Amino acid sequence: MKKVQAIIRPDFLEDLEERISESDIGGMTVSAVHGCGKQNGWKEYYRGTEIAMNMQPKLCCEFVVEDSLVEEAIALIVEVCRTGEVGDGKIFVTPVEQVVRIRTGERDSAAL
C-alpha cells in the first residue's frame, strides 16, 4: 500500500473530489495548508512597510491505495489539477506499512 499526498490549489478540490468518487481510488482526507515553493509569493505594503507574503493557501489531499492504483491516482490528480503554471503543487508517494480500521479492527486491504 502507498499513501499518495497531493498539495493542490484550493480551486481544484470539487473537480478532484468528483473524479475520485468516479474511480476505484476510494476516499480521501483533505487538510487546509499553507506553503511556498518556486513561486516565492509576493510583496505587499502595509502603512509604508513592505511585507513578504510567501505562504500560499493550498490543500493537502491524501489517499491510501493499493500499489496497483498508484499510477492511476497520480494520473487523475495531474489531469484535474495541472494548469502548467508555477504553483500547481506536488504529489508525494510514500509506503504505508499497516492500516487498521478502528471500528471493526480490520487490517490492511480490508481496512481501506
PASEBA-1860 file (N, C-alpha, C; in nm, 3 decimals):
! residues 112
1> MKKVQAII> 0.083/-0.118/0.000/0.000/0.000/0.000/0.088/0.124/0.000 ~ 0.033/0.231/-0.056/0.104/0.358/-0.063/0.010/0.471/-0.021 ~ 0.072/0.576/0.035/-0.002/0.699/0.060/0.036/0.797/-0.049 ~ -0.064/0.845/-0.121/-0.045/0.947/-0.224/-0.093/1.077/-0.164 ~ -0.001/1.172/-0.152/-0.031/1.301/-0.090/-0.014/1.408/-0.197 ~ -0.121/1.481/-0.225/-0.118/1.585/-0.328/-0.140/1.721/-0.265 ~ -0.048/1.813/-0.289/-0.063/1.952/-0.247/-0.114/2.027/-0.370 ~ -0.237/2.079/-0.363/-0.302/2.135/-0.482/-0.357/2.275/-0.453
9> RPDFLEDL> -0.395/2.343/-0.561/-0.463/2.472/-0.548/-0.606/2.446/-0.497 ~ -0.656/2.530/-0.406/-0.788/2.506/-0.348/-0.902/2.503/-0.451 ~ -0.890/2.574/-0.560/-1.000/2.580/-0.656/-1.019/2.450/-0.734 ~ -0.932/2.352/-0.719/-0.948/2.225/-0.790/-1.013/2.117/-0.705 ~ -1.047/2.146/-0.581/-1.098/2.042/-0.491/-1.227/1.978/-0.541 ~ -1.324/2.057/-0.582/-1.452/2.000/-0.625/-1.435/1.904/-0.743 ~ -1.357/1.945/-0.843/-1.335/1.859/-0.959/-1.261/1.732/-0.919 ~ -1.161/1.745/-0.834/-1.085/1.628/-0.790/-1.175/1.534/-0.710
17> EERISESD> -1.254/1.589/-0.621/-1.346/1.508/-0.541/-1.442/1.428/-0.630 ~ -1.495/1.493/-0.730/-1.587/1.428/-0.823/-1.519/1.314/-0.899 ~ -1.400/1.340/-0.951/-1.327/1.237/-1.027/-1.283/1.120/-0.939 ~ -1.244/1.150/-0.814/-1.205/1.043/-0.721/-1.324/0.953/-0.691 ~ -1.442/1.012/-0.673/-1.561/0.932/-0.642/-1.601/0.842/-0.759 ~ -1.565/0.881/-0.881/-1.596/0.801/-1.000/-1.492/0.690/-1.024 ~ -1.380/0.695/-0.952/-1.271/0.599/-0.975/-1.272/0.490/-0.869 ~ -1.175/0.399/-0.878/-1.159/0.292/-0.779/-1.068/0.333/-0.664
25> IGGMTVSA> -1.028/0.458/-0.660/-0.928/0.502/-0.563/-0.983/0.502/-0.421 ~ -1.108/0.531/-0.402/-1.166/0.529/-0.268/-1.177/0.666/-0.208 ~ -1.156/0.676/-0.078/-1.174/0.801/-0.007/-1.049/0.886/-0.003 ~ -1.066/1.006/0.047/-0.952/1.096/0.062/-0.970/1.181/0.185 ~ -0.860/1.227/0.238/-0.858/1.319/0.352/-0.804/1.451/0.301 ~ -0.869/1.561/0.337/-0.829/1.693/0.288/-0.799/1.784/0.408 ~ -0.686/1.852/0.401/-0.646/1.948/0.503/-0.610/2.080/0.436 ~ -0.645/2.190/0.502/-0.603/2.321/0.453/-0.461/2.345/0.504
33> VHGCGKQN> -0.372/2.382/0.413/-0.232/2.407/0.448/-0.186/2.536/0.382 ~ -0.071/2.584/0.423/-0.006/2.699/0.360/0.137/2.661/0.331 ~ 0.188/2.705/0.219/0.326/2.673/0.186/0.378/2.761/0.075 ~ 0.504/2.743/0.045/0.563/2.817/-0.065/0.661/2.726/-0.137 ~ 0.677/2.752/-0.261/0.769/2.677/-0.344/0.842/2.774/-0.433 ~ 0.848/2.741/-0.561/0.922/2.825/-0.654/0.853/2.958/-0.684 ~ 0.723/2.969/-0.654/0.655/3.096/-0.685/0.697/3.207/-0.591 ~ 0.753/3.175/-0.474/0.810/3.271/-0.380/0.717/3.381/-0.333
41> GWKEYYRG> 0.589/3.373/-0.356/0.494/3.469/-0.304/0.502/3.606/-0.370 ~ 0.464/3.708/-0.297/0.461/3.845/-0.349/0.485/3.940/-0.233 ~ 0.496/4.069/-0.264/0.519/4.170/-0.161/0.399/4.262/-0.156 ~ 0.362/4.298/-0.035/0.256/4.394/-0.013/0.309/4.503/0.079 ~ 0.242/4.616/0.079/0.282/4.726/0.166/0.168/4.756/0.262 ~ 0.201/4.764/0.390/0.104/4.798/0.493/0.161/4.914/0.573 ~ 0.094/5.029/0.565/0.138/5.152/0.634/0.284/5.184/0.603 ~ 0.320/5.168/0.476/0.453/5.203/0.431/0.561/5.099/0.456
49> TEIAMNMQ> 0.523/4.987/0.516/0.619/4.880/0.544/0.598/4.766/0.446 ~ 0.707/4.721/0.387/0.699/4.610/0.293/0.684/4.478/0.369 ~ 0.587/4.397/0.329/0.562/4.268/0.392/0.570/4.160/0.284 ~ 0.652/4.059/0.307/0.663/3.947/0.213/0.551/3.848/0.242 ~ 0.471/3.819/0.142/0.360/3.724/0.155/0.398/3.599/0.077 ~ 0.476/3.510/0.138/0.526/3.397/0.062/0.456/3.265/0.093 ~ 0.359/3.266/0.181/0.288/3.143/0.213/0.154/3.141/0.139 ~ 0.143/3.053/0.042/0.023/3.042/-0.040/-0.076/2.943/0.022
57> PKLCCEFV> -0.206/2.972/0.019/-0.303/2.874/0.066/-0.311/2.757/-0.032 ~ -0.304/2.636/0.020/-0.312/2.514/-0.061/-0.398/2.414/0.014 ~ -0.430/2.304/-0.052/-0.497/2.191/0.012/-0.408/2.070/0.003 ~ -0.406/1.991/0.107/-0.333/1.865/0.107/-0.437/1.753/0.101 ~ -0.439/1.680/-0.010/-0.532/1.569/-0.029/-0.454/1.439/-0.017 ~ -0.498/1.351/0.071/-0.426/1.227/0.096/-0.514/1.106/0.064 ~ -0.453/1.008/0.001/-0.520/0.884/-0.037/-0.430/0.768/0.002 ~ -0.484/0.663/0.059/-0.407/0.540/0.079/-0.467/0.439/-0.017
65> VEDSLVEE> -0.382/0.387/-0.105/-0.429/0.299/-0.213/-0.339/0.176/-0.223 ~ -0.394/0.074/-0.288/-0.314/-0.044/-0.320/-0.206/-0.001/-0.420 ~ -0.094/-0.072/-0.421/0.017/-0.039/-0.512/-0.028/-0.030/-0.657 ~ -0.124/-0.114/-0.695/-0.169/-0.118/-0.835/-0.245/0.007/-0.877 ~ -0.291/0.087/-0.780/-0.369/0.208/-0.812/-0.289/0.337/-0.803 ~ -0.161/0.328/-0.769/-0.081/0.448/-0.750/-0.072/0.530/-0.879 ~ -0.038/0.468/-0.989/-0.023/0.542/-1.115/-0.156/0.600/-1.162 ~ -0.265/0.529/-1.140/-0.398/0.583/-1.174/-0.428/0.707/-1.092
73> AIALIVEV> -0.396/0.702/-0.962/-0.420/0.817/-0.874/-0.337/0.937/-0.918 ~ -0.210/0.914/-0.949/-0.123/1.024/-0.992/-0.175/1.084/-1.122 ~ -0.209/1.000/-1.218/-0.258/1.048/-1.348/-0.385/1.130/-1.331 ~ -0.475/1.085/-1.245/-0.601/1.155/-1.222/-0.575/1.292/-1.159 ~ -0.490/1.298/-1.059/-0.459/1.425/-0.992/-0.396/1.523/-1.090 ~ -0.300/1.476/-1.168/-0.233/1.562/-1.265/-0.332/1.613/-1.370 ~ -0.418/1.525/-1.418/-0.517/1.564/-1.519/-0.610/1.672/-1.468 ~ -0.655/1.660/-1.344/-0.751/1.755/-1.288/-0.685/1.885/-1.244
81> CRTGEVGD> -0.564/1.878/-1.188/-0.504/1.992/-1.119/-0.395/2.067/-1.194 ~ -0.355/2.021/-1.310/-0.245/2.087/-1.383/-0.296/2.206/-1.464 ~ -0.232/2.323/-1.441/-0.258/2.440/-1.525/-0.137/2.470/-1.611 ~ -0.022/2.416/-1.572/0.102/2.444/-1.643/0.175/2.566/-1.589 ~ 0.122/2.625/-1.483/0.182/2.744/-1.423/0.252/2.707/-1.292 ~ 0.345/2.791/-1.250/0.411/2.773/-1.121/0.305/2.776/-1.012 ~ 0.314/2.686/-0.917/0.219/2.682/-0.806/0.112/2.576/-0.820 ~ 0.122/2.490/-0.922/0.024/2.382/-0.938/0.030/2.282/-0.823
89> GKIFVTPV> 0.144/2.264/-0.761/0.154/2.176/-0.646/0.250/2.061/-0.667 ~ 0.244/1.965/-0.577/0.332/1.849/-0.580/0.253/1.726/-0.539 ~ 0.303/1.608/-0.580/0.249/1.480/-0.537/0.363/1.402/-0.474 ~ 0.337/1.348/-0.355/0.435/1.266/-0.284/0.376/1.126/-0.267 ~ 0.456/1.024/-0.289/0.412/0.886/-0.271/0.504/0.822/-0.168 ~ 0.444/0.768/-0.062/0.522/0.704/0.044/0.461/0.568/0.079 ~ 0.543/0.475/0.126/0.490/0.344/0.165/0.407/0.352/0.293 ~ 0.307/0.266/0.300/0.224/0.252/0.419/0.241/0.109/0.468
97> EQVVRIRT> 0.287/0.094/0.589/0.315/-0.039/0.643/0.189/-0.112/0.688 ~ 0.095/-0.039/0.746/-0.022/-0.105/0.800/-0.138/-0.006/0.810 ~ -0.260/-0.058/0.791/-0.382/0.020/0.808/-0.474/-0.060/0.898 ~ -0.535/0.006/0.996/-0.629/-0.059/1.085/-0.756/0.026/1.090 ~ -0.869/-0.037/1.061/-0.998/0.033/1.076/-1.036/0.025/1.223 ~ -1.051/0.136/1.288/-1.075/0.139/1.431/-1.207/0.071/1.467 ~ -1.311/0.098/1.392/-1.445/0.046/1.424/-1.451/-0.106/1.427 ~ -1.388/-0.172/1.329/-1.402/-0.318/1.315/-1.275/-0.395/1.347
105> GERDSAAL> -1.163/-0.326/1.349/-1.035/-0.396/1.369/-0.979/-0.456/1.242 ~ -1.047/-0.435/1.128/-0.996/-0.487/1.000/-0.860/-0.425/0.973 ~ -0.778/-0.502/0.900/-0.641/-0.456/0.873/-0.610/-0.455/0.725 ~ -0.517/-0.369/0.690/-0.459/-0.358/0.556/-0.566/-0.341/0.449 ~ -0.566/-0.421/0.342/-0.658/-0.400/0.229/-0.804/-0.399/0.273 ~ -0.840/-0.483/0.368/-0.978/-0.487/0.416/-1.018/-0.358/0.485 ~ -0.921/-0.287/0.540/-0.949/-0.163/0.611/-0.963/-0.042/0.518 ~ -0.919/-0.057/0.394/-0.931/0.056/0.300/-1.074/0.068/0.255
END
